[in-house]
Amino acid sequence: MLTNGKEEVTRSCMSVPELKAQVYCRSSNNITRTECCLSDFCNNITLRLPPATASAAPLGHVELTAIITVPICLLSIAIMLTVYSCYGRHSSHKKRKRQCIEEPLAECSIDNSGKSLRDLIYDMSTSGSGSGLPLLVQRTIARTIVVQEIVGKGRFGEVWRGKWCGEDVAVKIFSSRDERSWFREAEIYQTVMLRHENILGFIAADNKDNGTWTQLWLVSEFHEQGSLFDYLIHNTVTIGGMIKLALSIVSGLAHLHMEIVGTQGKPAIAHRDLKSKNILVKRNETCAIADLGLAVKHDSLTNTIDIPQNPRVGTKRYMAPEILDDSINIHHFESFKCADIYSLGLVFWEIARRCSVGGVVDEYQLPFYDLVPSDPSLEDMRKVVCEQKLRPNIPNQWQSFEALRVMGRIMRECWYANGKARLTALRIKKTMSQLCVEEDFKV
């Protein structure tokens, strides 16, 4: 510092703008290292200040500009990030809110020309591979569905009723640990030429991330009357109604079992878990077979069966004797079809018991209700079906009515211990069709 033309040495703390220069001090730890003096007690040396010149001024302005500009830029960036974060949370809240309440969806703009979802699926299926909607359309539909209420639960997860563009749909939600089941069922449903009026109409499959975990969706047609199991508990049927239900079920099973040869052909498929809870009742009192997650396909060209290693799957109460005693030939596809026929006979028995004839009707019961516990084990079923060779009781009064007599005969021929001796689905369908014609003729 110059005072009256003399240089004086002072020691004090000064700010960087006041110094108008970069000042360095010696580190007590490392004498060869210099550090910028921006803290207290680092100016313990004599400072030799450069004389004030014209060239020093711009340097100070540059530093001052940098000191002012950098915080402003950082503050601006922080404000922008805060606004973006708030907007993102707001959008997420709106999205969650839209999933909870039903509101018009602008995304329902797939060009369906006023057609129903069923017509749209039919058009796209017949014009394409016959295996369902294109994947992109499936995803678009799945992501614009508003789920509304839960209608059922199972080993896979839950079934919800949802809305898409004003139409009811069923949404089967698998947990992420059941990804294999979800993928398998979606794959079976999209088999070429599988579509049939007596097989549940598949619409879409998609995996949806709700922010916490991944949900696996399978979207299908919604049937408000629920499963055949639920329907029979709450309703009785006439002889005509019994025939109508039974014929629709065996028609769906015959289509599954049948191989269609050709470039747009269909492999033969066995269900492997046929029961009243896996059959849905439509509004017109006919049925649709559902739950194809355990189904197996047969490739006739290579004579191979697409099946998991463990053949003992399905519902124990409905298992055929050859599955219960583990004697089924898993290398012969016809064996799985024969096991389906055994289960079909049990379903027919459930329906026939609820047939009201002359004002007399039995209460609904599951097959073997009087022979095994409510949740039977494999050993329980094996003893009754394989060792004791027992089957559900067919009442004597059924012999007095032609339709019930025929149903009873079909059941017995479905329940043979030897799978090869059982009727085929196509043979049963023809018998039921003839019975339907005769019943209509009587009316």
C-alpha positions in Angstrom: 0.0 0.0 0.0 1.4 3.4 -0.9 1.0 6.3 1.6 2.7 9.7 0.9 4.9 8.0 -1.7 6.1 5.3 0.7 5.3 1.6 0.6 3.8 0.2 3.7 3.2 -3.5 4.5 0.0 -4.5 6.2 -1.7 -7.9 7.0 -5.4 -8.3 7.0 -8.3 -10.4 5.4 -9.5 -9.0 2.2 -12.1 -10.2 -0.3 -11.2 -11.4 -3.8 -12.8 -8.4 -5.5 -10.8 -6.0 -3.3 -7.6 -7.8 -4.1 -8.2 -7.5 -7.9 -5.7 -10.2 -8.4 -5.1 -13.9 -7.8 -3.3 -14.3 -4.5 -1.5 -17.5 -3.4 -0.2 -18.6 -0.1 2.1 -21.3 1.1 0.6 -24.4 2.6 2.1 -25.3 6.0 1.9 -29.0 5.0 3.6 -28.8 1.7 5.9 -25.8 1.1 6.0 -26.5 -2.6 2.3 -26.3 -3.0 0.3 -23.1 -3.5 -3.4 -22.7 -2.9 -5.8 -20.0 -3.7 -6.3 -17.8 -0.6 -10.0 -17.9 -0.1 -10.2 -18.6 3.7 -9.1 -17.0 6.9 -5.6 -17.3 8.3 -3.9 -18.2 5.0 -2.4 -14.7 4.4 0.5 -15.1 6.9 3.0 -13.8 4.4 4.0 -10.4 3.2 1.9 -9.5 0.2 3.5 -7.6 -2.7 0.6 -5.9 -4.5 1.0 -5.0 -8.1 0.6 -1.3 -8.9 -2.8 -0.2 -10.1 -2.7 0.0 -13.9 -5.2 0.2 -16.7 -4.7 -3.5 -17.5 -5.7 -4.5 -14.0 -9.3 -3.2 -14.2 -10.6 -5.6 -16.9 -9.3 -8.5 -14.8 -11.4 -7.4 -11.9 -14.5 -7.0 -14.0 -14.0 -10.5 -15.5 -13.8 -12.0 -12.0 -16.8 -10.0 -10.8 -18.8 -11.0 -13.9 -18.0 -14.7 -13.3 -18.9 -14.5 -9.6 -22.3 -12.9 -10.4 -23.1 -15.0 -13.5 -22.3 -18.5 -12.2 -24.7 -18.4 -9.2 -27.4 -16.9 -11.4 -27.0 -19.7 -13.9 -27.0 -22.4 -11.1 -30.1 -20.8 -9.6 -31.9 -20.8 -12.9 -31.1 -24.5 -13.4 -32.4 -25.3 -9.9 -35.6 -23.4 -10.6 -36.1 -25.3 -13.9 -35.5 -28.7 -12.2 -37.9 -27.8 -9.4 -40.7 -26.8 -11.9 -40.1 -30.0 -13.9 -40.2 -32.2 -10.9 -43.5 -30.6 -9.6 -45.0 -31.0 -13.1 -44.0 -34.7 -13.2 -45.6 -35.4 -9.8 -48.7 -33.6 -10.9 -48.9 -35.6 -14.1 -48.3 -38.8 -12.2 -51.1 -37.9 -9.8 -53.5 -37.2 -12.7 -52.6 -40.5 -14.3 -53.3 -42.4 -11.1 -56.5 -40.6 -10.6 -57.6 -41.4 -14.1 -57.0 -45.1 -13.4 -59.2 -45.0 -10.3 -62.3 -43.3 -11.9 -64.0 -43.8 -15.2 -63.7 -40.9 -17.6 -63.8 -40.5 -21.4 -60.5 -41.6 -22.9 -59.2 -39.8 -25.9 -56.8 -42.7 -26.6 -59.8 -44.9 -27.6 -59.2 -43.7 -31.1 -58.3 -46.9 -32.9 -60.1 -46.7 -36.2 -62.9 -49.1 -35.6 -65.5 -47.3 -37.7 -68.1 -47.6 -35.1 -67.7 -51.4 -34.8 -67.8 -53.2 -31.5 -64.7 -54.7 -30.0 -65.9 -58.1 -31.0 -66.3 -57.1 -34.6 -62.9 -55.4 -34.6 -61.2 -58.5 -33.3 -63.0 -60.7 -35.8 -62.1 -58.5 -38.8 -58.4 -58.3 -37.8 -58.2 -62.0 -37.1 -59.8 -63.1 -40.3 -57.8 -60.6 -42.4 -54.5 -61.5 -40.8 -53.0 -64.7 -39.4 -56.2 -65.6 -37.6 -54.3 -65.5 -34.3 -55.7 -62.2 -32.9 -55.0 -58.5 -32.9 -51.5 -57.2 -33.9 -49.3 -56.6 -30.8 -49.2 -52.8 -31.2 -53.0 -52.7 -31.2 -53.1 -55.1 -28.2 -50.9 -52.7 -26.2 -52.9 -49.7 -27.2 -56.1 -51.3 -26.1 -54.6 -52.6 -22.8 -53.2 -49.2 -21.9 -56.5 -47.4 -22.4 -58.6 -49.7 -20.2 -60.1 -48.4 -16.9 -60.3 -51.3 -14.3 -63.4 -50.9 -12.2 -64.1 -53.9 -9.9 -62.7 -57.2 -8.9 -64.8 -60.2 -10.0 -62.7 -63.2 -9.1 -59.4 -64.6 -7.7 -57.4 -67.7 -8.5 -54.0 -69.3 -8.2 -52.7 -66.9 -10.9 -53.9 -63.6 -9.4 -57.1 -61.6 -9.9 -59.8 -61.0 -12.5 -61.2 -57.5 -12.9 -64.0 -56.0 -14.9 -62.8 -53.1 -17.0 -64.1 -50.6 -19.6 -62.6 -49.9 -23.0 -64.4 -47.3 -25.1 -67.7 -48.0 -23.2 -67.4 -51.8 -23.5 -66.9 -54.3 -20.7 -63.8 -56.4 -20.8 -62.3 -58.9 -18.4 -58.7 -58.1 -17.1 -56.8 -61.1 -15.7 -53.9 -59.7 -13.7 -51.0 -62.1 -13.0 -48.3 -61.3 -10.4 -44.8 -60.8 -11.8 -43.7 -64.2 -10.3 -46.2 -65.9 -12.6 -44.7 -64.5 -15.7 -44.4 -68.0 -17.2 -48.2 -68.7 -16.7 -49.1 -65.3 -18.3 -46.8 -65.9 -21.3 -48.0 -69.4 -21.8 -51.7 -68.5 -21.7 -51.2 -65.5 -24.0 -49.3 -67.8 -26.4 -52.0 -70.4 -26.5 -54.8 -67.9 -27.0 -53.0 -66.4 -30.0 -52.6 -69.8 -31.7 -53.6 -69.5 -35.3 -57.2 -70.3 -36.0 -58.0 -70.9 -32.3 -61.0 -68.4 -32.3 -64.3 -70.1 -31.7 -67.6 -69.0 -30.3 -67.3 -71.5 -27.4 -63.7 -70.5 -26.5 -63.2 -67.4 -24.5 -62.4 -64.5 -26.8 -58.9 -63.2 -26.3 -58.3 -59.5 -26.8 -54.9 -58.4 -25.6 -51.8 -59.2 -23.5 -49.6 -56.5 -22.0 -47.1 -55.9 -19.2 -47.9 -52.7 -17.2 -45.6 -51.0 -14.7 -47.6 -49.2 -12.0 -44.5 -47.7 -10.5 -44.0 -50.3 -7.7 -44.1 -53.6 -9.5 -44.9 -55.0 -13.0 -48.4 -56.3 -13.6 -49.0 -58.8 -16.4 -52.4 -58.3 -18.0 -54.5 -60.7 -20.1 -57.6 -59.0 -21.5 -60.5 -61.0 -22.8 -64.3 -60.8 -23.4 -66.4 -60.2 -20.3 -69.3 -62.5 -19.5 -71.4 -61.1 -16.7 -73.0 -64.4 -15.7 -69.6 -65.7 -14.5 -68.4 -69.2 -14.4 -70.5 -72.3 -14.9 -69.8 -73.2 -11.3 -71.4 -69.9 -10.1 -74.2 -70.2 -12.6 -75.3 -73.7 -11.5 -75.2 -72.7 -7.8 -77.7 -70.0 -8.4 -79.8 -71.4 -11.3 -81.6 -74.5 -12.3 -81.9 -75.5 -16.0 -84.5 -77.0 -18.2 -83.8 -80.1 -20.3 -83.3 -77.7 -23.3 -81.0 -75.5 -21.2 -79.0 -78.5 -20.1 -78.5 -79.7 -23.7 -77.6 -76.1 -24.8 -74.9 -75.8 -22.1 -73.5 -79.2 -22.7 -73.4 -78.9 -26.5 -71.6 -75.6 -26.4 -68.9 -76.9 -24.0 -68.2 -80.0 -26.1 -68.2 -77.9 -29.3 -65.5 -75.7 -27.8 -63.5 -78.8 -26.6 -63.8 -80.5 -30.0 -62.4 -77.4 -31.7 -59.5 -77.3 -29.2 -58.7 -81.0 -29.8 -59.0 -80.8 -33.6 -56.0 -80.2 -35.8 -56.5 -78.0 -38.9 -54.0 -78.8 -41.6 -52.8 -76.0 -43.9 -50.6 -72.9 -44.1 -53.1 -71.2 -41.8 -53.7 -74.4 -39.9 -54.2 -75.0 -36.2 -52.4 -77.6 -34.0 -54.4 -80.0 -31.8 -54.6 -78.6 -28.2 -55.5 -80.3 -25.0 -56.8 -78.2 -22.1 -55.6 -80.2 -19.1 -57.7 -78.3 -16.5 -61.3 -78.6 -17.7 -63.8 -77.9 -14.8 -66.9 -75.8 -14.2 -64.9 -73.0 -12.7 -62.9 -72.7 -16.0 -66.0 -72.5 -18.2 -67.9 -69.2 -18.5 -71.6 -68.7 -19.2 -72.5 -66.2 -21.9 -75.5 -64.0 -22.1 -77.3 -66.4 -24.5 -76.9 -69.3 -22.0 -74.1 -71.0 -24.0 -70.6 -71.6 -22.7 -67.1 -70.6 -23.5 -64.0 -72.5 -22.3 -61.4 -70.4 -20.6 -58.1 -70.6 -18.7 -55.8 -72.2 -21.2 -52.6 -71.6 -19.1 -52.0 -75.4 -18.7 -52.9 -76.4 -22.3 -50.5 -78.4 -24.5 -50.1 -78.2 -28.2 -49.2 -81.1 -30.6 -47.0 -80.5 -33.6 -48.0 -83.3 -36.0 -45.1 -82.6 -38.4 -42.4 -83.4 -35.8 -44.8 -85.4 -33.6 -43.7 -83.4 -30.6 -45.8 -82.2 -27.6 -45.2 -78.8 -26.1 -45.5 -79.7 -22.4 -43.8 -79.0 -19.1 -41.8 -81.7 -17.4 -44.4 -82.4 -14.7 -47.5 -83.9 -16.3 -49.4 -84.0 -12.9 -51.1 -80.6 -13.1 -54.7 -79.4 -13.0 -57.4 -79.7 -10.4 -57.2 -82.9 -8.3 -61.0 -83.5 -8.2 -61.2 -83.5 -12.0 -58.0 -85.6 -12.7 -58.4 -88.7 -14.8 -57.3 -92.0 -13.2 -54.2 -92.3 -15.4 -53.0 -88.9 -14.1 -53.8 -89.8 -10.5 -51.8 -93.0 -10.6 -49.1 -91.5 -12.8 -49.6 -94.1 -15.6 -50.4 -91.6 -18.4 -48.2 -91.8 -21.5 -47.0 -88.2 -21.8 -45.3 -89.0 -25.1 -48.7 -89.8 -26.8 -50.8 -86.7 -27.3 -54.1 -88.6 -27.5 -53.5 -89.4 -23.8 -54.1 -85.7 -22.9 -57.3 -85.5 -25.0 -58.6 -88.6 -23.2 -58.0 -87.0 -19.8 -60.0 -84.0 -21.0 -62.9 -86.2 -21.9 -62.9 -87.7 -18.3 -63.1 -84.2 -16.9 -65.9 -83.3 -19.4 -68.0 -86.2 -18.1 -67.8 -84.7 -14.6 -68.9 -81.3 -15.8 -71.9 -82.9 -17.6 -72.8 -84.5 -14.3 -72.8 -81.1 -12.5 -75.1 -79.7 -15.2 -77.5 -82.6 -15.2 -78.0 -82.5 -11.5 -79.4 -79.0 -11.8 -81.9 -80.0 -14.5 -85.4 -79.5 -13.2 -87.8 -82.3 -14.4 -91.3 -82.4 -13.0 -90.4 -79.8 -10.4 -87.7 -82.1 -8.9 -84.1 -80.9 -8.9 -81.0 -81.7 -6.9 -78.9 -79.1 -5.1 -75.6 -78.2 -6.7 -72.6 -80.3 -5.6 -69.1 -80.8 -6.9 -68.1 -84.2 -8.3 -67.3 -86.8 -5.5 -68.7 -84.4 -2.9 -69.8 -87.4 -0.8 -66.6 -89.4 -1.2 -63.7 -87.0 -0.6 -63.0 -83.9 1.6 -63.7 -80.4 0.3 -60.1 -80.0 -0.6 -59.0 -83.5 -1.5 -55.4 -84.5 -1.8 -54.0 -86.6 -4.7 -54.0 -89.6 -2.4 -57.7 -89.1 -1.5 -58.6 -89.0 -5.2 -56.4 -91.9 -6.1 -58.0 -94.2 -3.6 -61.5 -93.3 -4.7 -61.0 -93.2 -8.4 -58.2 -95.7 -9.0 -58.4 -98.2 -6.2 -62.2 -98.2 -5.5 -63.0 -97.3 -9.1 -65.9 -95.1 -7.9 -67.6 -92.5 -10.0 -70.3 -89.9 -9.3 -73.8 -91.4 -8.8 -76.2 -91.3 -11.7 -79.8 -91.3 -10.3 -82.3 -94.0 -11.5 -84.9 -91.4 -12.3 -82.8 -90.1 -15.1 -83.8 -93.2 -17.0 -87.3 -91.9 -17.3 -86.3 -89.0 -19.5 -84.6 -89.5 -22.9 -82.3 -86.5 -22.6 -81.1 -87.3 -19.1 -80.8 -91.0 -20.1 -78.5 -90.1 -23.0 -76.5 -87.7 -20.8 -76.0 -90.5 -18.2 -74.8 -92.9 -20.9 -72.3 -90.2 -22.2 -71.0 -89.7 -18.7 -70.3 -93.4 -18.2 -68.5 -93.6 -21.5 -66.4 -90.6 -20.5 -65.4 -92.2 -17.2 -63.9 -95.5 -18.4 -60.7 -96.4 -16.5 -59.0 -97.1 -19.9 -58.6 -93.7 -21.6 -58.6 -95.3 -25.1 -62.2 -96.6 -24.5 -63.6 -93.2 -23.9 -65.6 -91.2 -26.4 -64.0 -88.5 -28.5 -65.2 -84.9 -28.2 -66.4 -85.0 -31.8 -68.4 -88.1 -31.2 -70.0 -86.5 -28.1 -70.7 -83.3 -30.1 -72.6 -85.3 -32.7 -74.7 -87.1 -30.1 -75.6 -83.9 -28.3 -76.4 -82.2 -31.6 -78.8 -84.9 -32.5 -80.3 -84.7 -29.0 -80.8 -81.0 -29.5 -82.6 -81.5 -32.8 -84.9 -84.1 -31.2 -85.7 -81.8 -28.2 -86.4 -78.9 -30.5 -88.7 -81.2 -32.6 -90.6 -82.1 -29.4 -91.1 -78.5 -28.6 
